[in-house]
Amino acid sequence: MPAARIIKQLVIVTPNEVGTLSKICAVVHQSGADIRHLCASALDREARFMLAVDKHVAAKRALEQAEYDVTEAEVVELDLENTPAALDPVARRLAEGAVDIEFNYATTGDGSLVRCILATNDNQRAVEIINSESES
């Protein structure tokens, strides 16, 4: 099982308007931060962007200066092999440990790995469960 770690994610809630992603990306770029993970969704008139960046303090400051509503949230980041059902043992162990996965998204790089982002009802416990399996 992979090693897990807690990272910071920026959450931006904004009106759902054409071009918002482009504007957010430009602000983050100008801050000197690099987007590592991105998940965006819209429901009716509201859009929500979840970003994990390498320099979250600088990115958050720049987004706030650009008048975006930004909050920070801790999430669990882990790398998995890009194979069928790679997330299954992780999800099963978390369920057995009574850890509820509130949301999940993933990104791929070179195709051999999938980097997963999980938000749970207990991120610290999730990391302990995942990492205890890695050590056995």
C-alpha positions in Angstrom: 0.0 0.0 0.0 1.3 3.5 -0.8 2.5 6.1 1.7 0.0 8.9 2.5 0.6 12.4 3.7 -1.5 15.4 4.7 -1.3 18.4 2.5 -3.1 21.8 2.2 -5.6 22.4 -0.5 -7.1 25.8 -1.4 -10.9 25.9 -1.9 -12.3 28.7 -4.0 -16.0 29.3 -4.2 -17.1 31.8 -6.9 -20.0 32.5 -9.2 -20.2 30.1 -12.1 -19.0 32.3 -15.0 -17.2 31.6 -18.2 -13.5 32.1 -18.0 -13.2 31.7 -14.2 -10.7 28.8 -14.4 -8.5 30.8 -16.7 -8.5 33.8 -14.3 -7.7 31.6 -11.3 -4.9 29.8 -13.1 -3.4 33.2 -14.1 -3.5 34.5 -10.5 -1.9 31.3 -9.2 0.8 31.5 -11.9 1.5 35.1 -11.2 2.0 34.2 -7.5 4.8 31.9 -8.4 2.9 28.8 -7.3 2.5 25.7 -9.4 -0.8 23.8 -9.5 -0.2 20.1 -8.5 -3.9 19.0 -8.4 -7.1 20.6 -9.5 -10.7 19.6 -9.2 -13.5 22.0 -10.3 -17.2 21.7 -10.4 -20.2 23.8 -10.9 -23.8 23.6 -9.6 -26.2 26.1 -10.9 -24.7 29.5 -10.3 -21.9 28.4 -8.0 -18.5 27.1 -8.9 -16.0 25.4 -6.6 -12.3 25.0 -7.3 -10.1 22.7 -5.2 -6.4 23.4 -5.8 -3.3 21.8 -4.3 -0.3 24.0 -5.1 3.4 23.9 -4.2 3.3 27.3 -2.5 -0.1 27.5 -0.9 0.6 30.6 1.2 1.6 32.7 -1.8 -1.2 31.4 -4.0 -3.8 32.0 -1.2 -2.6 35.5 -0.7 -2.7 36.3 -4.4 -6.2 34.8 -4.8 -7.4 36.8 -1.8 -5.9 40.0 -3.3 -7.8 39.2 -6.5 -10.9 39.1 -4.3 -11.6 35.4 -4.5 -13.2 33.7 -1.5 -10.5 31.2 -0.5 -10.2 28.8 2.4 -7.6 26.2 3.3 -8.4 22.5 3.9 -6.3 19.6 4.8 -6.5 16.6 2.5 -4.7 13.3 2.2 -2.4 12.8 -0.8 -1.1 9.4 -1.9 0.4 7.9 -5.0 -0.9 4.6 -6.4 0.2 2.5 -9.3 -1.9 3.2 -12.3 -3.5 -0.3 -12.4 -7.1 -1.5 -12.3 -8.6 -1.4 -8.8 -5.5 0.2 -7.2 -7.7 2.3 -4.9 -9.7 -0.7 -3.7 -7.4 -1.9 -0.9 -7.0 1.7 0.4 -10.8 2.3 0.3 -11.4 -1.1 2.0 -8.9 -0.4 4.8 -10.4 3.0 5.4 -13.9 1.6 5.6 -12.7 -1.1 8.0 -11.2 1.6 10.1 -14.5 3.6 10.1 -13.0 6.4 8.1 -15.5 8.0 5.8 -14.2 9.3 2.4 -16.0 12.6 1.8 -14.6 13.2 -1.7 -11.8 11.9 -3.9 -10.1 13.0 -7.1 -7.0 11.9 -8.8 -4.5 13.0 -11.4 -2.0 11.2 -13.5 1.4 12.2 -14.7 3.5 9.9 -16.8 0.9 7.2 -16.8 2.5 4.8 -14.3 1.3 6.6 -11.2 -2.0 8.1 -10.0 -1.9 10.7 -7.4 -5.0 10.6 -5.3 -6.5 13.3 -3.1 -8.9 12.2 -0.4 -10.8 14.2 2.1 -12.1 12.2 5.0 -13.9 12.6 8.3 -10.5 12.0 10.0 -7.5 12.7 7.7 -5.0 11.9 10.4 -6.5 8.5 11.1 -6.6 7.8 7.3 -2.9 8.5 7.0 -2.2 6.2 9.9 -4.2 3.4 8.4 -2.7 3.8 5.0 0.8 4.1 6.3 0.5 1.2 8.7 -0.4 -1.1 5.8 2.6 0.3 3.9 5.0 -0.7 6.7 3.7 -4.3 7.0 
